[in-house]
């Protein structure tokens, strides 16, 4: 199920796009990132970003 997560220290999540609302998080006020992991660990998205070549590297 698609959801949105904060990659900052709060690790917040939501079922819709919104901004981080935790004033103690370094990502406060930044958009949450779309995530479609199935295990609620949010690592699949991070791993795919880490292993996928950047557009500038692909060509």
PDB file of N, CA, C and O in Angstrom:
ATOM      1  N   UNK A   1       0.841  -1.184   0.000  1.00  0.00           N
ATOM      2  CA  UNK A   1       0.000   0.000   0.000  1.00  0.00           C
ATOM      3  C   UNK A   1       0.883   1.244   0.000  1.00  0.00           C
ATOM      4  O   UNK A   1       1.806   1.358   0.806  1.00  0.00           O
ATOM      5  N   UNK A   2       0.604   2.148  -0.881  1.00  0.00           N
ATOM      6  CA  UNK A   2       1.381   3.382  -0.965  1.00  0.00           C
ATOM      7  C   UNK A   2       1.113   4.261   0.256  1.00  0.00           C
ATOM      8  O   UNK A   2      -0.026   4.417   0.696  1.00  0.00           O
ATOM      9  N   UNK A   3       2.188   4.827   0.784  1.00  0.00           N
ATOM     10  CA  UNK A   3       2.091   5.739   1.910  1.00  0.00           C
ATOM     11  C   UNK A   3       3.257   6.710   1.813  1.00  0.00           C
ATOM     12  O   UNK A   3       4.042   6.637   0.868  1.00  0.00           O
ATOM     13  N   UNK A   4       3.379   7.597   2.755  1.00  0.00           N
ATOM     14  CA  UNK A   4       4.399   8.634   2.713  1.00  0.00           C
ATOM     15  C   UNK A   4       5.145   8.639   4.039  1.00  0.00           C
ATOM     16  O   UNK A   4       4.535   8.533   5.103  1.00  0.00           O
ATOM     17  N   UNK A   5       6.485   8.763   3.970  1.00  0.00           N
ATOM     18  CA  UNK A   5       7.298   8.704   5.177  1.00  0.00           C
ATOM     19  C   UNK A   5       8.274   9.866   5.238  1.00  0.00           C
ATOM     20  O   UNK A   5       8.691  10.412   4.217  1.00  0.00           O
ATOM     21  N   UNK A   6       8.626  10.226   6.461  1.00  0.00           N
ATOM     22  CA  UNK A   6       9.659  11.236   6.680  1.00  0.00           C
ATOM     23  C   UNK A   6      10.988  10.512   6.821  1.00  0.00           C
ATOM     24  O   UNK A   6      11.095   9.563   7.598  1.00  0.00           O
ATOM     25  N   UNK A   7      11.984  10.939   6.094  1.00  0.00           N
ATOM     26  CA  UNK A   7      13.319  10.337   6.169  1.00  0.00           C
ATOM     27  C   UNK A   7      14.171  11.016   7.235  1.00  0.00           C
ATOM     28  O   UNK A   7      15.355  10.712   7.377  1.00  0.00           O
ATOM     29  N   UNK A   8      13.575  11.923   7.970  1.00  0.00           N
ATOM     30  CA  UNK A   8      14.277  12.599   9.055  1.00  0.00           C
ATOM     31  C   UNK A   8      14.238  11.782  10.335  1.00  0.00           C
ATOM     32  O   UNK A   8      13.850  10.614  10.324  1.00  0.00           O
ATOM     33  N   UNK A   9      14.637  12.394  11.426  1.00  0.00           N
ATOM     34  CA  UNK A   9      14.757  11.698  12.704  1.00  0.00           C
ATOM     35  C   UNK A   9      13.427  11.249  13.289  1.00  0.00           C
ATOM     36  O   UNK A   9      13.404  10.323  14.100  1.00  0.00           O
ATOM     37  N   UNK A  10      12.323  11.872  12.908  1.00  0.00           N
ATOM     38  CA  UNK A  10      11.030  11.499  13.499  1.00  0.00           C
ATOM     39  C   UNK A  10      10.484  10.205  12.909  1.00  0.00           C
ATOM     40  O   UNK A  10       9.774   9.469  13.594  1.00  0.00           O
ATOM     41  N   UNK A  11      10.808   9.912  11.634  1.00  0.00           N
ATOM     42  CA  UNK A  11      10.316   8.696  10.993  1.00  0.00           C
ATOM     43  C   UNK A  11       8.808   8.659  10.840  1.00  0.00           C
ATOM     44  O   UNK A  11       8.217   7.583  10.756  1.00  0.00           O
ATOM     45  N   UNK A  12       8.186   9.815  10.802  1.00  0.00           N
ATOM     46  CA  UNK A  12       6.732   9.888  10.689  1.00  0.00           C
ATOM     47  C   UNK A  12       6.215   9.292   9.394  1.00  0.00           C
ATOM     48  O   UNK A  12       6.955   9.163   8.419  1.00  0.00           O
ATOM     49  N   UNK A  13       4.942   8.929   9.387  1.00  0.00           N
ATOM     50  CA  UNK A  13       4.326   8.398   8.176  1.00  0.00           C
ATOM     51  C   UNK A  13       2.874   8.855   8.093  1.00  0.00           C
ATOM     52  O   UNK A  13       2.258   9.223   9.094  1.00  0.00           O
ATOM     53  N   UNK A  14       2.346   8.821   6.870  1.00  0.00           N
ATOM     54  CA  UNK A  14       0.961   9.229   6.636  1.00  0.00           C
ATOM     55  C   UNK A  14       0.440   8.471   5.427  1.00  0.00           C
ATOM     56  O   UNK A  14       1.217   7.978   4.611  1.00  0.00           O
ATOM     57  N   UNK A  15      -0.868   8.382   5.318  1.00  0.00           N
ATOM     58  CA  UNK A  15      -1.462   7.704   4.167  1.00  0.00           C
ATOM     59  C   UNK A  15      -1.721   8.653   3.010  1.00  0.00           C
ATOM     60  O   UNK A  15      -2.287   8.253   1.992  1.00  0.00           O
ATOM     61  N   UNK A  16      -1.311   9.902   3.158  1.00  0.00           N
ATOM     62  CA  UNK A  16      -1.474  10.900   2.097  1.00  0.00           C
ATOM     63  C   UNK A  16      -0.269  11.850   2.113  1.00  0.00           C
ATOM     64  O   UNK A  16       0.440  11.947   3.115  1.00  0.00           O
ATOM     65  N   UNK A  17      -0.049  12.539   1.009  1.00  0.00           N
ATOM     66  CA  UNK A  17       1.073  13.473   0.904  1.00  0.00           C
ATOM     67  C   UNK A  17       0.861  14.640   1.862  1.00  0.00           C
ATOM     68  O   UNK A  17      -0.222  15.224   1.922  1.00  0.00           O
ATOM     69  N   UNK A  18       1.895  14.965   2.599  1.00  0.00           N
ATOM     70  CA  UNK A  18       1.871  16.125   3.484  1.00  0.00           C
ATOM     71  C   UNK A  18       3.293  16.437   3.900  1.00  0.00           C
ATOM     72  O   UNK A  18       4.226  15.748   3.486  1.00  0.00           O
ATOM     73  N   UNK A  19       3.468  17.448   4.701  1.00  0.00           N
ATOM     74  CA  UNK A  19       4.788  17.845   5.175  1.00  0.00           C
ATOM     75  C   UNK A  19       5.012  17.324   6.587  1.00  0.00           C
ATOM     76  O   UNK A  19       4.061  17.077   7.328  1.00  0.00           O
ATOM     77  N   UNK A  20       6.292  17.158   6.953  1.00  0.00           N
ATOM     78  CA  UNK A  20       6.643  16.734   8.309  1.00  0.00           C
ATOM     79  C   UNK A  20       6.144  17.788   9.295  1.00  0.00           C
ATOM     80  O   UNK A  20       6.369  18.985   9.114  1.00  0.00           O
ATOM     81  N   UNK A  21       5.475  17.328  10.324  1.00  0.00           N
ATOM     82  CA  UNK A  21       4.882  18.234  11.305  1.00  0.00           C
ATOM     83  C   UNK A  21       5.598  18.208  12.656  1.00  0.00           C
ATOM     84  O   UNK A  21       5.130  18.830  13.609  1.00  0.00           O
ATOM     85  N   UNK A  22       6.736  17.492  12.752  1.00  0.00           N
ATOM     86  CA  UNK A  22       7.462  17.390  14.019  1.00  0.00           C
ATOM     87  C   UNK A  22       8.525  18.485  14.090  1.00  0.00           C
ATOM     88  O   UNK A  22       9.527  18.412  13.379  1.00  0.00           O
ATOM     89  N   UNK A  23       8.324  19.496  14.934  1.00  0.00           N
ATOM     90  CA  UNK A  23       9.271  20.617  14.990  1.00  0.00           C
ATOM     91  C   UNK A  23      10.665  20.223  15.475  1.00  0.00           C
ATOM     92  O   UNK A  23      11.604  21.005  15.324  1.00  0.00           O
ATOM     93  N   UNK A  24      10.823  19.030  16.052  1.00  0.00           N
ATOM     94  CA  UNK A  24      12.150  18.592  16.502  1.00  0.00           C
ATOM     95  C   UNK A  24      12.899  17.818  15.415  1.00  0.00           C
ATOM     96  O   UNK A  24      14.069  17.483  15.601  1.00  0.00           O
ATOM     97  N   UNK A  25      12.254  17.531  14.296  1.00  0.00           N
ATOM     98  CA  UNK A  25      12.851  16.757  13.199  1.00  0.00           C
ATOM     99  C   UNK A  25      13.621  17.681  12.256  1.00  0.00           C
ATOM    100  O   UNK A  25      13.190  18.803  11.991  1.00  0.00           O
ATOM    101  N   UNK A  26      14.759  17.207  11.753  1.00  0.00           N
ATOM    102  CA  UNK A  26      15.537  18.026  10.813  1.00  0.00           C
ATOM    103  C   UNK A  26      14.818  18.215   9.480  1.00  0.00           C
ATOM    104  O   UNK A  26      15.201  19.083   8.695  1.00  0.00           O
ATOM    105  N   UNK A  27      13.780  17.418   9.211  1.00  0.00           N
ATOM    106  CA  UNK A  27      12.999  17.562   7.980  1.00  0.00           C
ATOM    107  C   UNK A  27      11.674  18.281   8.213  1.00  0.00           C
ATOM    108  O   UNK A  27      10.783  18.214   7.366  1.00  0.00           O
ATOM    109  N   UNK A  28      11.531  18.959   9.330  1.00  0.00           N
ATOM    110  CA  UNK A  28      10.308  19.692   9.652  1.00  0.00           C
ATOM    111  C   UNK A  28       9.949  20.629   8.502  1.00  0.00           C
ATOM    112  O   UNK A  28      10.781  21.412   8.043  1.00  0.00           O
ATOM    113  N   UNK A  29       8.708  20.539   8.044  1.00  0.00           N
ATOM    114  CA  UNK A  29       8.230  21.395   6.964  1.00  0.00           C
ATOM    115  C   UNK A  29       8.531  20.882   5.572  1.00  0.00           C
ATOM    116  O   UNK A  29       8.080  21.475   4.592  1.00  0.00           O
ATOM    117  N   UNK A  30       9.291  19.782   5.455  1.00  0.00           N
ATOM    118  CA  UNK A  30       9.597  19.206   4.144  1.00  0.00           C
ATOM    119  C   UNK A  30       8.558  18.137   3.812  1.00  0.00           C
ATOM    120  O   UNK A  30       7.982  17.512   4.702  1.00  0.00           O
ATOM    121  N   UNK A  31       8.331  17.940   2.503  1.00  0.00           N
ATOM    122  CA  UNK A  31       7.368  16.942   2.039  1.00  0.00           C
ATOM    123  C   UNK A  31       7.815  15.538   2.449  1.00  0.00           C
ATOM    124  O   UNK A  31       9.002  15.214   2.392  1.00  0.00           O
ATOM    125  N   UNK A  32       6.851  14.706   2.862  1.00  0.00           N
ATOM    126  CA  UNK A  32       7.133  13.304   3.116  1.00  0.00           C
ATOM    127  C   UNK A  32       7.367  12.622   1.773  1.00  0.00           C
ATOM    128  O   UNK A  32       6.827  13.053   0.753  1.00  0.00           O
ATOM    129  N   UNK A  33       8.177  11.551   1.769  1.00  0.00           N
ATOM    130  CA  UNK A  33       8.491  10.835   0.535  1.00  0.00           C
ATOM    131  C   UNK A  33       7.534   9.670   0.323  1.00  0.00           C
ATOM    132  O   UNK A  33       7.158   8.978   1.269  1.00  0.00           O
ATOM    133  N   UNK A  34       7.143   9.463  -0.942  1.00  0.00           N
ATOM    134  CA  UNK A  34       6.261   8.354  -1.294  1.00  0.00           C
ATOM    135  C   UNK A  34       6.992   7.034  -1.052  1.00  0.00           C
ATOM    136  O   UNK A  34       8.170   6.905  -1.387  1.00  0.00           O
ATOM    137  N   UNK A  35       6.304   6.063  -0.475  1.00  0.00           N
ATOM    138  CA  UNK A  35       6.882   4.757  -0.177  1.00  0.00           C
ATOM    139  C   UNK A  35       5.827   3.696  -0.463  1.00  0.00           C
ATOM    140  O   UNK A  35       4.651   3.891  -0.155  1.00  0.00           O
ATOM    141  N   UNK A  36       6.234   2.595  -1.040  1.00  0.00           N
ATOM    142  CA  UNK A  36       5.290   1.521  -1.342  1.00  0.00           C
ATOM    143  C   UNK A  36       5.754   0.196  -0.747  1.00  0.00           C
ATOM    144  O   UNK A  36       5.410  -0.868  -1.261  1.00  0.00           O
ATOM    145  N   UNK A  37       6.539   0.251   0.342  1.00  0.00           N
ATOM    146  CA  UNK A  37       7.018  -0.981   0.958  1.00  0.00           C
ATOM    147  C   UNK A  37       5.836  -1.790   1.481  1.00  0.00           C
ATOM    148  O   UNK A  37       4.774  -1.242   1.778  1.00  0.00           O
ATOM    149  N   UNK A  38       6.034  -3.082   1.587  1.00  0.00           N
ATOM    150  CA  UNK A  38       4.963  -3.954   2.061  1.00  0.00           C
ATOM    151  C   UNK A  38       5.205  -4.438   3.484  1.00  0.00           C
ATOM    152  O   UNK A  38       4.329  -5.063   4.082  1.00  0.00           O
ATOM    153  N   UNK A  39       6.395  -4.152   4.037  1.00  0.00           N
ATOM    154  CA  UNK A  39       6.722  -4.656   5.368  1.00  0.00           C
ATOM    155  C   UNK A  39       6.695  -3.570   6.442  1.00  0.00           C
ATOM    156  O   UNK A  39       7.053  -3.836   7.589  1.00  0.00           O
ATOM    157  N   UNK A  40       6.288  -2.378   6.101  1.00  0.00           N
ATOM    158  CA  UNK A  40       6.231  -1.228   7.019  1.00  0.00           C
ATOM    159  C   UNK A  40       7.593  -0.829   7.569  1.00  0.00           C
ATOM    160  O   UNK A  40       7.677  -0.092   8.552  1.00  0.00           O
ATOM    161  N   UNK A  41       8.666  -1.316   6.938  1.00  0.00           N
ATOM    162  CA  UNK A  41      10.012  -0.960   7.387  1.00  0.00           C
ATOM    163  C   UNK A  41      10.586   0.183   6.551  1.00  0.00           C
ATOM    164  O   UNK A  41      11.579   0.793   6.948  1.00  0.00           O
ATOM    165  N   UNK A  42       9.995   0.477   5.428  1.00  0.00           N
ATOM    166  CA  UNK A  42      10.369   1.582   4.545  1.00  0.00           C
ATOM    167  C   UNK A  42      11.779   1.444   3.978  1.00  0.00           C
ATOM    168  O   UNK A  42      12.319   2.412   3.441  1.00  0.00           O
ATOM    169  N   UNK A  43      12.389   0.256   4.087  1.00  0.00           N
ATOM    170  CA  UNK A  43      13.741   0.064   3.573  1.00  0.00           C
ATOM    171  C   UNK A  43      13.757  -0.215   2.083  1.00  0.00           C
ATOM    172  O   UNK A  43      14.712   0.159   1.403  1.00  0.00           O
ATOM    173  N   UNK A  44      12.742  -0.853   1.564  1.00  0.00           N
ATOM    174  CA  UNK A  44      12.724  -1.204   0.142  1.00  0.00           C
ATOM    175  C   UNK A  44      12.902   0.036  -0.715  1.00  0.00           C
ATOM    176  O   UNK A  44      13.641   0.016  -1.700  1.00  0.00           O
ATOM    177  N   UNK A  45      12.236   1.099  -0.348  1.00  0.00           N
ATOM    178  CA  UNK A  45      12.343   2.341  -1.101  1.00  0.00           C
ATOM    179  C   UNK A  45      13.752   2.904  -1.006  1.00  0.00           C
ATOM    180  O   UNK A  45      14.305   3.361  -2.007  1.00  0.00           O
ATOM    181  N   UNK A  46      14.341   2.876   0.188  1.00  0.00           N
ATOM    182  CA  UNK A  46      15.694   3.386   0.373  1.00  0.00           C
ATOM    183  C   UNK A  46      16.682   2.566  -0.434  1.00  0.00           C
ATOM    184  O   UNK A  46      17.563   3.128  -1.084  1.00  0.00           O
ATOM    185  N   UNK A  47      16.549   1.223  -0.404  1.00  0.00           N
ATOM    186  CA  UNK A  47      17.466   0.363  -1.128  1.00  0.00           C
ATOM    187  C   UNK A  47      17.358   0.590  -2.624  1.00  0.00           C
ATOM    188  O   UNK A  47      18.376   0.617  -3.315  1.00  0.00           O
ATOM    189  N   UNK A  48      16.160   0.751  -3.135  1.00  0.00           N
ATOM    190  CA  UNK A  48      16.015   0.959  -4.571  1.00  0.00           C
ATOM    191  C   UNK A  48      16.613   2.293  -4.985  1.00  0.00           C
ATOM    192  O   UNK A  48      17.168   2.412  -6.077  1.00  0.00           O
ATOM    193  N   UNK A  49      16.505   3.303  -4.118  1.00  0.00           N
ATOM    194  CA  UNK A  49      17.122   4.585  -4.427  1.00  0.00           C
ATOM    195  C   UNK A  49      18.638   4.475  -4.372  1.00  0.00           C
ATOM    196  O   UNK A  49      19.336   5.108  -5.164  1.00  0.00           O
ATOM    197  N   UNK A  50      19.152   3.678  -3.444  1.00  0.00           N
ATOM    198  CA  UNK A  50      20.595   3.562  -3.269  1.00  0.00           C
ATOM    199  C   UNK A  50      21.236   2.786  -4.411  1.00  0.00           C
ATOM    200  O   UNK A  50      22.374   3.075  -4.781  1.00  0.00           O
ATOM    201  N   UNK A  51      20.535   1.806  -4.979  1.00  0.00           N
ATOM    202  CA  UNK A  51      21.131   0.971  -6.007  1.00  0.00           C
ATOM    203  C   UNK A  51      20.797   1.430  -7.418  1.00  0.00           C
ATOM    204  O   UNK A  51      21.487   1.047  -8.363  1.00  0.00           O
ATOM    205  N   UNK A  52      19.785   2.217  -7.582  1.00  0.00           N
ATOM    206  CA  UNK A  52      19.413   2.691  -8.915  1.00  0.00           C
ATOM    207  C   UNK A  52      20.374   3.782  -9.363  1.00  0.00           C
ATOM    208  O   UNK A  52      20.667   4.697  -8.593  1.00  0.00           O
ATOM    209  N   UNK A  53      20.871   3.702 -10.596  1.00  0.00           N
ATOM    210  CA  UNK A  53      21.772   4.760 -11.071  1.00  0.00           C
ATOM    211  C   UNK A  53      21.028   6.075 -11.241  1.00  0.00           C
ATOM    212  O   UNK A  53      19.851   6.102 -11.602  1.00  0.00           O
ATOM    213  N   UNK A  54      21.724   7.143 -10.978  1.00  0.00           N
ATOM    214  CA  UNK A  54      21.148   8.464 -11.188  1.00  0.00           C
ATOM    215  C   UNK A  54      21.015   8.688 -12.686  1.00  0.00           C
ATOM    216  O   UNK A  54      21.736   8.076 -13.474  1.00  0.00           O
ATOM    217  N   UNK A  55      20.096   9.564 -13.082  1.00  0.00           N
ATOM    218  CA  UNK A  55      19.902   9.825 -14.509  1.00  0.00           C
ATOM    219  C   UNK A  55      21.204  10.238 -15.172  1.00  0.00           C
ATOM    220  O   UNK A  55      21.485   9.818 -16.294  1.00  0.00           O
ATOM    221  N   UNK A  56      22.002  11.055 -14.496  1.00  0.00           N
ATOM    222  CA  UNK A  56      23.256  11.527 -15.078  1.00  0.00           C
ATOM    223  C   UNK A  56      24.257  10.389 -15.236  1.00  0.00           C
ATOM    224  O   UNK A  56      25.137  10.468 -16.093  1.00  0.00           O
ATOM    225  N   UNK A  57      24.146   9.316 -14.419  1.00  0.00           N
ATOM    226  CA  UNK A  57      25.055   8.184 -14.510  1.00  0.00           C
ATOM    227  C   UNK A  57      24.585   7.160 -15.534  1.00  0.00           C
ATOM    228  O   UNK A  57      25.387   6.372 -16.034  1.00  0.00           O
ATOM    229  N   UNK A  58      23.298   7.164 -15.849  1.00  0.00           N
ATOM    230  CA  UNK A  58      22.729   6.156 -16.739  1.00  0.00           C
ATOM    231  C   UNK A  58      23.187   6.331 -18.182  1.00  0.00           C
ATOM    232  O   UNK A  58      23.225   5.355 -18.932  1.00  0.00           O
ATOM    233  N   UNK A  59      23.529   7.527 -18.584  1.00  0.00           N
ATOM    234  CA  UNK A  59      23.923   7.760 -19.983  1.00  0.00           C
ATOM    235  C   UNK A  59      25.374   7.940 -20.118  1.00  0.00           C
ATOM    236  O   UNK A  59      25.870   8.144 -21.226  1.00  0.00           O
TER     237      UNK A  59
END
